[in-house]
Every structure is written in C-alpha cells, then in structure tokens.
Amino acid sequence: MARKEKAVARIDSSYMKQYDAHMERQKKKKKRLYRRLMLFSLIVVLMLGGLTVYHINQRTLHAEKQEQYQQLEEKMTSLKEEEKDLKQEVQLLQDEEYVMEIARTNYFFSNKGEIIFKLPEEKPSY
C-alpha cells in the first residue's frame, strides 16, 4: 500500500506570512553561522599548522645550536689544556739548564770533553 501524503491547505494570512519570513530569517542566520564557523575553523587550523611548523623549525634550530655548543665546549677544553701546556713550557724555557738539555739532544751541543755519537734509530735490515 502506498502512503498518501495529506495535502494541507495553507491559510493565507498575515500571521503565516510573518511566520514564513521568520523561518526564512532563521535559515539565513543558520547559514551565516555555519559560514562563520567554517571560516573560524579554517583560520584556527591554519594558525595551528603555522605554529606547528614554527615549533618544529625552532626545535631543529635548538638541536643544531646545542650540538654546536657541545663542539665549542670541547674545543675550549682542548684549548685550555694546550694553553696550560704552553705556559708550562714557557716556564721551563726560562730555566737555562732545560734549554741546554734541549740543545744537547736536538742540536748535538756538548759540554767540554764530551763526545757525541749518533746512533741510527731504525733497526738494520738483514
């Protein structure tokens, strides 16, 4: 059996016209509300996306700077060690006996009555 829709006759009155106008305004308000919500949602999504990209870039930059800082710390430590060694060597070079010992070993200087023999450093090949 097919359902029959009952046709109801509309009463053409000023109240019905006002009601129809009211319903039309409500539909337009709802449509504008949906549009505003969609626009607001789009703006929020774009802002969140931008902030996420910015955050990721900042984290990457921070990691790079942290690595660079560690490398510079290591370099500074090695330079401080080198400075300490150089200061110690400067202090030793102010001692005349130490300078004479270096001259004897590197440049074959000798004291009076000494004979210097240079021995080969490599083992002879047979």
Residue, then its C-alpha position, 0 to 999 in steps of 0.5 A: m500500500a502506498r502512503k498518501e501524503k495529506a495535502v494541507a491547505r495553507i491559510d493565507s494570512s498575515y500571521m503565516k506570512q510573518y511566520d514564513a519570513h521568520m523561518e526564512r530569517q532563521k535559515k539565513k542566520k543558520k547559514r551565516l553561522y555555519r559560514r562563520l564557523m567554517l571560516f573560524s575553523l579554517i583560520v584556527v587550523l591554519m594558525l595551528g599548522g603555522l605554529t606547528v611548523y614554527h615549533i618544529n623549525q625552532r626545535t631543529l634550530h635548538a638541536e643544531k645550536q646545542e650540538q654546536y655548543q657541545q663542539l665549542e665546549e670541547k674545543m675550549t677544553s682542548l684549548k685550555e689544556e694546550e694553553k696550560d701546556l704552553k705556559q708550562e713550557v714557557q716556564l721551563l724555557q726560562d730555566e737555562e739548564y732545560v734549554m741546554e738539555i734541549a740543545r744537547t739532544n736536538y742540536f748535538f751541543s756538548n759540554k767540554g770533553e764530551i763526545i757525541f755519537k749518533l746512533p741510527e734509530e731504525k733497526p738494520s735490515y738483514 
